[in-house]
Amino acid sequence: MGNGVKESTARVREDAEAILPSPVNSKSDHRQVLSSLLSGALAGALAKTAVAPLDRTKIIFQVSSKRFSAKEAFRLLYFTYLNEGFFSLWRGNSATMVRVVPYAAIQFSAHEEYKRILGRYYGFRGEALPPGPRLLAGALAGTTAASLTYPLDLVRARMAVTPKEMYSNIFQVFIRISREEGLKTLYHGFTPTVLGVIPYAGLSFFTYETLKSLHREYSGRPQPYPFERMIFGACAGLIGQSASYPLDVVRRRMQTAGVTGHPHASIVHTLRAIVREEGAVRGLYKGLSMNWLKGPIAVGISFTTFDLMQILLRHLQS
């Protein structure tokens, strides 16, 4: 009987050890998460700073009824530089950094975690995910990041389209919106953001991971060169942003309604107003050519920086 109890106890202990992760694995997981957060933060900061003047110009056109053209966009950039100085081209970039650093950190880290979770679920642990889960991992990562950082995105949009005198810093934007328009305004435009993020993040990560997988298969090299990563990221950004762009226009219009004279309205009403006033193609795809210029650059820098930082940190840890 005593032997039976001992055997039973030993079996329970073995089962517990099989279920519970070992301290070493837990420590390794924490390191992986911290590594992803740091790499993602740096990737987002570099990418957005590089294209900040183009991004600000795009937002100004998105929230106004002006007709977009490349000539008008570069004219706006030039007159902004003449009237307000060189660094005014990066106006709102401090708010962008406050949003982008946590957004990119969360998105890249979440993507790595979702890949691991889905890999275990579908039995592809340590291997490239099949297309469906690969798309899902990207969409879930983007949704997670957008949900946690949305108010910062709204603040960035407000600062980009208003003169310096209206808001002196990020905190003033939060205070004035809370007092004058109510706290719920901080999530105004959240629904079109999530609806846009799902195809954007899903397709961006899917395209990038697919191109890396194809490269491994056909080149015989385990890792692509940095310039190849840039090209893969540029393709990912082009596809992702083109698919989600109309919802991006609706989101910006809703975010800046309080300062541009447009009434606060639902997604459907905002969509109808844009189509009625400017036409379906001209209104909903206004500034897309600017996005085709800045988007591939930003996404290429972002993905490449993240991958190279991950490789560097793994070397340092080992």
Salt bridges, closest charged atoms under 4 A:
ASP55 OD2 - LYS48 NZ 3.43
ASP55 OD1 - LYS58 NZ 3.57
ASP55 OD2 - ARG156 NH1 2.51
ASP55 OD1 - LYS294 NZ 3.20
GLU72 OE2 - ARG75 NH1 3.16
GLU112 OE2 - HIS111 ND1 4.00
GLU112 OE2 - LYS115 NZ 3.49
GLU113 OE2 - ARG116 NH2 2.23
ASP153 OD1 - ARG99 NE 3.27
ASP153 OD1 - ARG156 NH2 3.48
ASP153 OD2 - ARG251 NH1 2.30
ASP153 OD1 - ARG252 NH1 3.37
GLU180 OE2 - ARG176 NE 3.13
GLU181 OE1 - ARG158 NH2 2.93
GLU181 OE1 - HIS264 NE2 3.42
GLU209 OE2 - LYS115 NZ 3.61
GLU228 OE1 - HIS215 NE2 3.18
GLU228 OE2 - ARG221 NH2 3.07
ASP248 OD2 - LYS58 NZ 3.29
ASP248 OD1 - ARG251 NH2 2.27
GLU277 OE1 - ARG253 NH1 3.97
GLU278 OE2 - ARG253 NH2 2.82
GLU278 OE1 - LYS286 NZ 2.56
ASP307 OD2 - LYS212 NZ 3.19
ASP307 OD2 - ARG229 NH1 2.70
